[in-house]
Amino acid sequence: MKRLILVRHGKSSWETNLPDRQRPLKSRGKTDGILISKAYKESYKNPELVLTSDAVRANTTANIFKATLEIPDDKFIVDPKLYTFDERELKHIIKGCKESIDTLMVFGHNNALTFLANDIGSEYIDNIPTTGLVIIDFKVERWTQIKEGQTIKTLFPKHLK
């Protein structure tokens, strides 16, 4: 069995005139990251591998989870290819995950995350909000086989406040 945890980056700031990749989190993005990572930690085991976009807002969100879940450095990978808004590219990256990894957490961007969750999950999600987390299980042995999974949990900040 494979478990995929998709996490959208936290709420980002538009206050500075920075390129999109360099936009930081707002304070709400940081507090929501702590809220969701703690809620995840209460009920689920840690991922064996964390992949994150190199965009500042995604990487910062991923690092909040890394701290809360105590993810070791060697299980945390920043991948510039995850700075994508295309679900097909995102799915291709996930399908390339090592078969020895059974639980994968990916930090990225919309619309790729929402479209992917709807494509491979069993529950329709109108929009994964910022810092939203979706867990999808697959009854397969290889990441290349992920197709139709079971959406087992959605954790959204508005549901925990």
N, C-alpha and C positions, 0 to 999 in steps of 0.2 A: 504494500500500500504506500502511496505517496500523498503527502499533505503539502498544499501550497497556501501560504499566507500572503495575501496582497495588502499592502499598506500605502495609502496615498499620503504624500507629504503634508505637513502641517500648514496652517494658514500663513501665507507669505505676505511680506510687506511690499507695497508699491510706493512708499514714501521717498525713496531715493531713485535717481535716474541711472539705474544699473542695467546691464544686459540681463536678459531673462535668467540665464544660468546662475547668475550671481545674487539674485534676490534672496534676502535673509528671511527668517521666520519672524512673524509678529510675536508679541508676548503670548497671545492666545494660542498660537501654534505650539509654543513650548509647553504651556500648561496642559493643552490637549494631548500632547505627546506623552507627558507623565501620566495623565489620567488613563489613556488607552493602554499604555505599556503595563501599568500596574494591574489593570483589569485583566489583561491577557495573562499575566504572570500568575494570577490567582487560580486560573482554571486549566491552563494548557502548559505542556512541556515546551522547553526551549527549542527553537529551530536548530538544526545541525549546521546550517549555513545561512548567512544573511548577505543579500546582494542589494546594493543601493546605487541609484543614479548619482553622478558626481555634482548635480546641481546643488547649490548651497542649501536650499530649503529641504530637499530630500535627504541629503547627507546629514544635516543637523537633526532631522526627525529620526533617522536611523540611529544616530549616535545616542539619542535620548533612550531609545529602546535598548541599545547595546549596554548602556549603563544600568538601566533597570533590570534587565534580564541577565546581566553579567556575562555577556557574550565575549569569548576570547578573541583577541586580535586576528588570529589565524582562521577564524570562522566568519570574518567580516570583510567583504570585498566591495570596493567602490569601482563601479564599471561605467565608464562614459557612454557605452552603448545603451544603457538604461535611461538615458535622457531621450526618451522617445514618447510620442503621443499616438503611436500606431500599434494597435493590439497585435497585429501579425508579427511585427518585429519583437515585441515583448514576448510573445508565445515562443518564437524561435529561440530566444535567449534562454528561456526556462527549459525548453526541450533539450538544450545543450548541457543541462546540469548533470554532474556525475551521478551514476546509478547508485553509488554507495550512500548518497544523501537521500533520506526518506522524508525529511521535513525542511522545507525551504521557505524563507521569508524574503519578500521582494518589496523594496521601496521605490515608488515611481510616481508617474504623472497621469492625469486624466487627459484625454479621453481613453487612453490605452487601458488603464486599469478597469474602468467600468465596462467597456466593451468586452474585454477579455473575461471578466467575471461572468458576464451574461452569456458569452460564447461557450465557456467550459463548465460553468456552474449550473446548479439545478434551480436556483431562485433568481427571479428577475429583480435587478436593482436599478432603480431609476438613475441614481447618481451616487457614486462613492464620494462622500464629502471629505474635506480636508481632515487628515488624521483618521479617516475611516479604515477599518480593517475587515477583511473578508477571508474566511478559512474555507478551503475547498479540498475535499478528500477524493482520491482516485483509487479504484481497485485495479491497479496496474503495478508492474514491476519496474518499468522503465519510464523516465520522463518523456521519452519520445512517443510514448503511448497515450499521453494525457489527451483526452477528448471530451468525455462526458463525466463530470465529477458530481459529487454531492456537496452542495453548499451547506456547511454545518453550523456556521456562526457568522454574524455580522456584528461588529462593535463600532458604534458611531458615537462621537462625543455627546451629541444632543440626547442620547438615550441614557447617559450616565450622569447628567447634571441635574 
